[in-house]
Amino acid sequence: MRILIFGATGMLGKDLVRAFSAHEVRGLGSRDVDVCDPARVLHTVQQIRPDWIVLSAAYTDVDGCEADPKRAFAVNRDGAGHVAQAASLSGARLMFVSSDYVFDGEKRTPYEVRDARNPINVYGLSKAVAEERLLEIAPQCCIVRTSWLFGAGGKCFPDTVLQLAKTRSELKVVDDQRGCPTCTSDLARGMLELAERTASGIVHATNQGSCSWFEFAQAVLSASPNIKVLPVTSAEFPRPAKRPSYSVLSDRSLRERSVAMPTWQDALTRYLRERSTNER
């Protein structure tokens, strides 16, 4: 297969390039092609003629989206639409990375792919309307919703926790938001399997299991007993963008496509081992 990845320089993008390396893969960052430029996107797709386009390029700063909704929609909605249009015109299949934040967090059982979108922040809304637009332009696309990404290739929650722990003896972390931590290398391998199975429709792809941010931080610092992790509420730790209190994604759609991902605890162990090795 010939694969074109938009957003290849991001944390997930780097792992996507590695995961798809057995195929003919071309990875492009925003400096190569701005997805907000429809003519440039179309020219690139027509030049490369991919079998699959994987779109991981996005404006993912949740609080930043709240402060700059114009940019959020320009990249996450309009940019995705440009790529979908180019895919449709060139006959390429499209895989789009979406988010658990398309949901409002009111459920207390894992979200299924058919549950109604009802985002509560700008980032989630930009992803939700992008999903709707892509399904109109490229009905056979594969929309991969995921959550709480972490990995060796960029800034993420475990890295932030470990950096703070170097200078603090106590960390306060919210305990009333629950989701599924997902390692980018595992997600990339799962997306490869979906592409090789010619998947279409909406798929929820996360590492198995769920936790709160507080529990996630405890696991990150399990080897550092001198660091105290204290639970706090979201109200005690206000952010510009409201987060869903529960955004656990069901893995039913992934299992139906015979794709399996390991537990988040297993993924975190591998991440910490790799991080430690790289710091030596």
Sequence and secondary structure as in RCSB ss.txt:
>XXXX:A:sequence
MRILIFGATGMLGKDLVRAFSAHEVRGLGSRDVDVCDPARVLHTVQQIRPDWIVLSAAYTDVDGCEADPKRAFAV
NRDGAGHVAQAASLSGARLMFVSSDYVFDGEKRTPYEVRDARNPINVYGLSKAVAEERLLEIAPQCCIVRTSWLF
GAGGKCFPDTVLQLAKTRSELKVVDDQRGCPTCTSDLARGMLELAERTASGIVHATNQGSCSWFEFAQAVLSASP
NIKVLPVTSAEFPRPAKRPSYSVLSDRSLRERSVAMPTWQDALTRYLRERSTNER
>XXXX:A:secstr
 EEEEETTTSHHHHHHHHHTTTSEEEEE TTT  TT HHHHHHHHHHH  SEEEE      HHHHHH HHHHHII
IIIIHHHHHHHHHHHT EEEEEEEGGGS S  SS B TTS    SSHHHHHHHHHHHHHHHH TT EEEEE SEE
 TTS  HHHHHHHHHTT SEEEEE S EE  EEHHHHHHHHHHHHHTT  EEEE   B  EEHHHHHHHHTTT T
TSEEEEE GGGS  SS   SB  B  HHHHHTT    BHHHHHHHHHHHHHHHH 
